[in-house]
């Protein structure tokens, strides 16, 4: 299974673009920060991750302000250049 659930905020957003099939697409950089337990020890996690949203999710994400915490669901894939990991966003949830 390839499913990611993460709370993050947009720290960088490219202009909304369109795929060759005419679907809206949005490239963003997300930032996540949390405290977790690993091997029964507390650990602070902070990371930045490249992500993409395609279709109606791209338009929805484009309306979200930079810095607003979001609940994000998606899957991991390779970016176009084939190097690294890219989060493909499939669902957004507001964090209250």
N, C-alpha and C positions, 0 to 999 in steps of 0.2 A: 504494500500500500504506500502511496506517495501523497501524504496530506499534511499540510502545515497549518497550525493555529498559532497566531502570535498577536500580541498587542504592540503597536508601533505607531510612529508618527512620520508624516512626510517631511523630509528635510530638503529635498530638491525635486523639482518637477520640470520635465521637458514640455514643449508645446504639444498639444493634442495633434496626432497625425492619423493618417488613414492607411490601412493595409491595402495591398493590391486587390483584395476582394471587397474593398470599400468599407471595412469595419473600422470604427474609431479605435485607436490604440494610444496608450499613455505610458511613458517610461518615467519611473520615479526612483528615488533613493529613500529608503526607510531607515529609521533609527529605533532601536529597541533597547530598553534598560530595565533590568529586574534583579531581584535577589532570589536565588534558588539554593537547593540543597543537593550536594553531590558527594557521595561516599560519606554521608552523615556529617558533612561540614558545610557551613554557609559559603556561598560564592556569589559575587556580584558579576552580572553579565551585562555587557554593553557592546552593541554591534551596529554596523551599518550594512544594508543589503540592497542590491539592485532588484527592482521588481517591475513587472509590466502588467497592465490590465488591458483587456481587449473586449470590444462590444459595449453594451450598456454600462458595465462596471467601470470602463474607462471614463465615460461621461460623468458617472456618479463620483468617481474619485477626483476628477478634474474640478468639481465644485467644492471639494473639501479644502479648508484652509491649511496652509503649511503649519505644522506644529500641533495640530489637533490630534489627540490620541484616538486610534481606531482599532477595532478588532478586525483582524484580517485572516481570511481562510484562502488557501491556495495549494499549489503543488510546485515542486522544484523541477527545473529543467535546465538545459544548457542555453546560454545566450547565443546570438547569431554567430559570434566568432568562435564558439565552441569551447571557450576557456572560462572556467569558474562555474558559478551557479546563479540562476535567475529564478526568483519567485514569481510565479504566474498567479495573479490575484483573481479569485473566482467569486469571492463574497466579501462584503464589507458590513461591519456592525459598529454603530456608534457606542462609545464608552461613556457611561453616565457617571 
